[in-house]
Amino acid sequence: MKKTELRIKYKALRKQLSENETEEMSLAVANKLLTLPIWEKTYFHIFLPITEHHELNTEFILHLLSGKDKEIIISKSDFETRNMSHFLLTDNTKIKKNEYNIPEPVDGIEVPSHKIEVVFVPLLAFDKKGHRVGYGKGFYDKFLSECKPETIKIGLSYFEAEDLIEDVFEDDVPLDYCVTPDKIYKF
């Protein structure tokens, strides 16, 4: 399937999920993450979900990271340049939703991309080769290309892998893992 078709399919599938289902699946994904070989790392980048889009609730992962004393990094998006700025999440961080309902830090201590060791990547769909489909703006591909090659990229999904995304672009950055409520994919 092509990315456009996958976006339509998975947005519709997400909309059908109840709040209870999204919470249960989000918790299952967080629990599966505990088995990955990532916990010796220090700098973890995570997205804050757009609840209106039924995105995976990362609150459970935030609790894991906090409990393990990890440095948690969240981003702010610039829709003109398609760049993301990354900030350390602290007790003093003020979060505000932007015009697209994306929760973002207002300001804070900026962290360069090359310091980030693990990135939890939002997505709508992914395939068995580790390619992903997001909302199509290219923010994460640009950000991931700025990270060190050894940065671990982990997709988080409610749904299992598609066989193949037909229209993968040269600039698309593949995942190292994708975690669903039932399975861990390693690429």
Salt bridges, closest charged atoms under 4 A:
GLU40 OE2 - LYS41 NZ 3.67
GLU52 OE2 - LYS97 NZ 3.02
GLU59 OE2 - HIS63 NE2 3.52
ASP127 OD2 - HIS131 ND1 3.60
ASP141 OD1 - ARG132 NH1 3.86
GLU162 OE2 - LYS9 NZ 2.83
ASP163 OD1 - LYS128 NZ 2.82
GLU166 OE1 - LYS2 NZ 3.76
ASP172 OD2 - LYS3 NZ 2.49
ASP176 OD2 - LYS153 NZ 3.18
